[in-house]
Amino acid sequence: MNQTEPRTLAGFMELLPNEQILFEQMKQTIEKTYQKFGFLPLDTPIIELSEVLLAKAGGETEKQIYRFNKGETDLSLRFDLTVPLSKYVAKNYGNLSFPFRRYQIGKVYRGERTQKGRFREFYQCDIDVIGDGELDIINDAELPSIIYTIFKELGFDNFTICINNRKILNGLFESLGQKENAVEILRVIDKIDKIGKDTVIEELAKLQVQKAEIQKIMDFIAIEGTSDEKIIQLENLGIQNDVYAKGVEELKQVVKNIRLFGVPDSNFKVDLTIARGLDYYTGTVYETFLNDYREVGSVCSGGRYENLAEYYTDKKLPGVGISIGLTRLFYKLNELNLIKAEQRSVSEVLIIPMIEDLEQPIKLATELRNLGVNTEVYLNDKKLKAKFKYADKLKIPYVVVIGEDEIATHTANVKNMATGEEKKVALIASEICKITNSIYKAK
């Protein structure tokens, strides 16, 4: 028989069980945090009609789409979770309560050129708040508190949520007579951390930006100080432009209210070089960085947009959202040994039967599960040494041995696999729970 080599496509991540357990724990931490803040779960199809999914797409995005025909139907795999959200809100507008607060955690697909740390299939963890006609600016301040909570829950302390407002940048360029060049100028500014100040100046000159205007732009993005000091300097620049003034006022309100939501100043700052989402975001923008590991890049980003579903409805649906690229984040943290995939099993207890009649071991396992304890029964006919080796290899915390003597005396031996300590207890699930310190859930 001819056999096919078992291999996985480049750009698609597969993990060993211990790594997958850690990945799932991170995903659950993010999901629980989203729920804690009152966001509703949403799941949209991975496959959409191409005409719906690509209503807005163009350029590089459209080139990366996985697109195919099934019969006469033109289909595509979703490339993010925002476009499906747009479709969903437009389609179900009459059945939703606004502001509509949703979270979605799911796989998306992009046919990018494969390279280390970049994936073609990856999980995104998104939240968005969608308003009907309008959405108060305080919503922009709540999202950093969610980012803060998530990364604290994931075990990080030294991280910074960088905040800016696109209106400030757009208003600045408009005041300099560079409104037509705004998008290209923003693209150049956005690369300043990668290419450096001198190269940014060269790139701006290539865009036919005059030397005096370049100097004003560089002076602007060089503003230093605390978040409050930066806002004061922005107000004192003397720029007479309504868009700019509105952006500064929005930024001031967001900073004020971020503190109201309990985010320490040590974990957020105004960063005037943040210019993400050039063709999409219209107000507040966020980028989050692990301060000791900037090479990881932004670990959570997002911002404010004025009209979520303009390609599907005439209704104005402003919103603000953030996204965590979980697959890439997990890969990078694992690569840097910042996370440890040490847990090899989800079982808290392994029951080892030493008798042919499995009625009592299976009954005990069922009772433990009903009390909320993850319990596994070793069902294969092996020697006792092999059964303990299995528990040890998977690092299952506790082993319960049930043999003829245990059945006769209605007792069980519970062994702590980490310490080697053994205790004899009554063959009752609640008593075993006390020994294992498992969460006891009376039902």
N, C-alpha and C positions, 0 to 999 in steps of 0.2 A: 504494500500500500504506500502510495506517495504521501508524504507528510509536508505540511506547509509550516514554514518557520513562524513561530509565534512572535509577532512584533507589533508595536504600536506606532501609529502615525506620528511624525514629528509635530510638535506643538500641542500635543494632547497629554495631559498629566495623569499618570496612574501611580498610586501610592501603596506601600506595604501596609498591612493592617495597623501597626503601631502608629504610623504616620497618618493614616486615615482617621484613627480615633482622635488624634490631636486636631486634625483639620475640622472634624465634626464638632469638637468642643468649641473651637473658635467660632464656627458658624452659629452654633447655638447661643454663644455669648452675645454675638451681634444681634441675633433675632430676639432674644429675651430683652435686650436693651431697647430695641425698637418698640417692642410690645409695652415695655414699662412706661414709655412716653406716649402710649395711646395710639400707635400707628396700626392700621388694619392690614391684615395679610392679603396679598393679591398674587395670583398665578396666571400668567398669560401663555398662550401657545408658543412653543419654540419655532414652529413653522407658521408663516403668515403668507397671505397673498402678496405677490411681489408689488403689485400696484399700490397696495395699502402701505406696506413696509417701506417702500422706496419713494413715497410721495415727496419727501424732502431731500432724500439722499442725492449725492453727486460727488464728483471728484474722487478722492482716494477712498472714501467710504464705500461708494458703489463698486469700486474695483475689488474690495475685500469681501463682498457679500457672497455667501454660498447660495447659489441660485440654480434651480433645476425645474424640469417639467415632469409632472405626473399626469399622463394622458395629455389633455389640452390645457391643463391648469398650470399657470406660471407661479412657482412657489419660491420662497426664500427663507433661510434661517435668520432669526433675529440677531442683530449685531450689537444691540444694547437693550436696556429695559425701559428707556424713556420713550422711544417711538411707540412701542406697544401700549405704554401707559397713556400716551396721547390719544391713540385710537380708542382705548377702553373708556376713557373719560368722555370723549365725544359721543361714543356709541351708547353709553349708559347714563348720560347727563341727567335725565329725568328721574333716575332711581338712586342718585347719590346725594349725600348730605355734605354741604360745603361749610367750612373748608374740608376738603377731602384729604385725609392723611393716610397714606398707604406705604407699606414696605413690601419689597419683593426681593427674594434671594433666589437666583437661578442662573443657569448657564447661558452664555451668549457665544456667538461664533463670528470670527473674523479671519479671513484668509490672508493673514499678514505673512511677510517673509519671516521664516523661522530664525530665531536667534535665542541665545541663552536668556532665560527669564521672561521670554515673550511667548504667549500661548495663543493658539487658534481657537481653543475651547476653554472658557474660563468662567468662574463664578463672579457675578457682581452682586453686591448687597446694597440696595438703593432704598432711600426714603425720599418722599416728596410731599409737600403741602400745597394743595391746589386751591386757589380761591375762585369764586364766581364773580367776575367783574373787577374785584380788587382783593388785595391781600396785604394786611398790615405789616409794616417793616419789622415789628417785634418778632415775627416768625423767622426772620433772618438771624436773629440773635439766639433763638432756641436751638438751632441746629448745632452750633459749636458746643453747646452743653451736652448734646447727644454724642458728638465725636469725643469729647472729653471723657464722658462716662464709659464709652466703649473701650478706649485705649487704657484707661485705668483698670477696667475689668480684665483686660488682656494681660495686665501685669507691667505696663509701661508707665513711667513717671515723667521722664525727660523728653517731652514732645511739645511742638508748637503748632498751633492753628494760626496760619497766616491769613489775614483778611484784607481785602481791598474793595473798591467799588468801581465798576466799569464807567460809570457816569463821570467820575473825576477825570479819568484818562481821556474819555471822548470829549469832555468839555475843554480840557487843556488843549487838545489838538485843534479843536474848532476855534479856540481863541487865538491860536498861532497860524490860522489859515491853512491847517493841514488836515481838515476834515476828510477829504478824499483819500488821503494817505493813511488814515487812522488805523485801519486793519493791518496794513503792512508794517506800520511803525510798531504797533502792539506785538506783532509777531517777532520783530527784532528784539524789543525790550524783554519779551518773555524768555529769551535765550541768554540773558545777561549772565546768569550763574554758570552757564556752560561755556560761553565764548568770551566773556570778559568785557570790561568797559571799552577798551580801545577798539575792539572788533565791532561792538555795537555802534560806535561813532562812525566807523568806516561804512557799515551797512546802511546807516541812516543817510549818509552823504550820497550813496548810490541811489537812494530814493529821491534825490534832488531836494532834500531838506537843507535849507540854508544854515550856515555856520551858527548864526545867532540863535536860530530856532533850536538847533541841536543842543546848544549850550543850555537853553531854558529847559529842554527835556531832560538833560542829564542832571541839571540842578534839582529838578523836580524829583527824580527817582533816587537822588542821593540824600534826600531829607532823612535826618537821623533823629534818634531820641526815643522816648517812651511813646506809647500809642497816643496818649493825650497831647504830648509835645508835638507829634507829627500832625495831628489834627489842627492844632493852633497855627503851625507853620503853613498848613494848607489854606487856612482862613486868611492868613496875612500875606499870601502871595500876590494879592491884588488882582486876581484874574476876574474880569467882568464877563461872566458867562453863566446863564441860568442853569444849564445842564451840570456844569462844574459845581455850582453852589448847591444844587440839590444832592449831588453825589456826596459832597462833604457833610452835609446835614444828615443824610442817611447813614454814613459811616459813623458819625458821632453818636447817633441813636443806637446803632448796632453795638458799638463798644460799651456804651452805658448799660444796655440791657443784657449783654453777655455776662457782665458782673452780677447783674440781678439774678441770673440763672445759676450763679455759683461757680463760674469758671475762674480760677485764679489768674492773675496777670502774668504769672510765670508760664502759663500754658497757652497764651494767645498774644498776638501782636498785629498791629497795622503794618502791612508790607506793601509798599506802593509799586513793587515790581511784579506783583501777581497780576497776570492779565490773561487768565485761561478762558477757554470757551469763546474765542474771538467772534465767531459767527452766531453765537447762541445766547450767552449770558448778557444781561442788560443792566445789572446792578451789583449787589454784593457777590463777591467770589471768595472761595476758600481753597486753601491748600494746606495739608497737614504733613509735618515732617518729624521723624525721629531724630532728635538733635545730634545724637552720637553716631548716627548712621544715615547721613544725608544721601549717600550713594544709593540707598533704596529708592529714593525719589518720593513723590507724594504718596502717602498711604491712605488718604481720604480727601476727596475734592468735590467741588460742586459750586452752586451759586443760584442767583435769582434770574428768572426769565419772565418776560412780559406776556407771552401768549403761547401756552403749551401746545394747543391743538389747532393752530391756524390753518393747517392743511386739511383738516377734517370738519371744521365747523366755523361759523361766523361768530360764535360766542367767545368773548375774551376770557381766557382762563390763565391768569398769572400764577406763578408758582415759585417755590424755592426747594432745592433738593441737594442731597449729597450721595456719593457712591464710593464704596470700598471695593477695590478689585482683589477679592479674597485669594484667588489662586496665585496671582503674582506676589501678593503680600506674604502668603505662606511660603512660597518658594524662596523668596529673598531672606526671610527671617530664618528659615531652615538652613539656607546656604551659609549664613553668618553665625550659625549656632546660637541664635538668640532664643530659640525655642527648643525644647527637648521632647522628642517623641518617645517617652519612656514607658507609657502604658501600653501593654501588649494584649490586654483582654478587657472586655467590658464586664466580665463576671466578677462579682464580689465573693461568691462562695462556689466552690466545686464540691459536689457530693460524690464520694467514691463508694459505690456499693461493693461489698465483699460477699454477696449472697446472690443466688440465682433468681429468687423472687424479688422483683424490683418494685413491688407495690408500695412498700414503706418509703424507700428513697424518693420515688417519684411523687408520692403524696407530700413528703416533707418539702421537696423542691417547689411544689405548687403553693404550699402555705407560705414559704419564704417569699416567693414572687408576689403573692397577694399582700404581703407586708412591705412591698417596695424594694426587695433585695434582688439584685440581678443574680440568678442562680443557674448553674449548669450541672447536669448529671453526666458523669463519665459512663457511657453506655457500652463501650467496647471491652471485649474480654482480653484483658492484659494483666500482667503481674502487678502487684501493688507498687513495686519500685517504678515501673513504667508510668503508672498513673500519677505518682507524686512528681515524677520528672516532667510530665505534661503540665502540671500545675505550676511548677517552678519555672519552666521555660516561658510560660505566659504571664508569670508574675501575678497569679490569682492570689489575693490576700489570705483567704481562709479555705481550709479543706475540712470537710466533715466526713469521717469514715463510719460506715454502717455495716456491721457484720452480724453473725449469729448472736454473739454475746450482747451486742448493743440492742438487738431486737428483744432478746430475753429479758434484759434489765431495763429496757425502755430508756436507754441513755445513748449519748453520742460523744465521740471524741472530736473536739474542734481544735485544729492546729493552726497557729499563726505562722504563715510561711516565711515571714520576714524575721521573726525572732526565734522560731523553732518551738515556742511555748505551746504545750498541749493542755486542754482542760476537758474534763468530763462533765457534761451537763445533761439535763433531762431532754429526751428526744421530742422537744416541742419547739416550734419555729420561733416563738417569742423569746425563749431562753437563749437560743442561738443568736438572735438579733442582739441581745445584751452583750454577749461575748464579742461579737464582731463590730460592735459600735455602729451598726448600720442604722439607717433612718427607719424608725418604727412607725408604720402607718396602720393604725388600727382600722379595721373595716367592719 
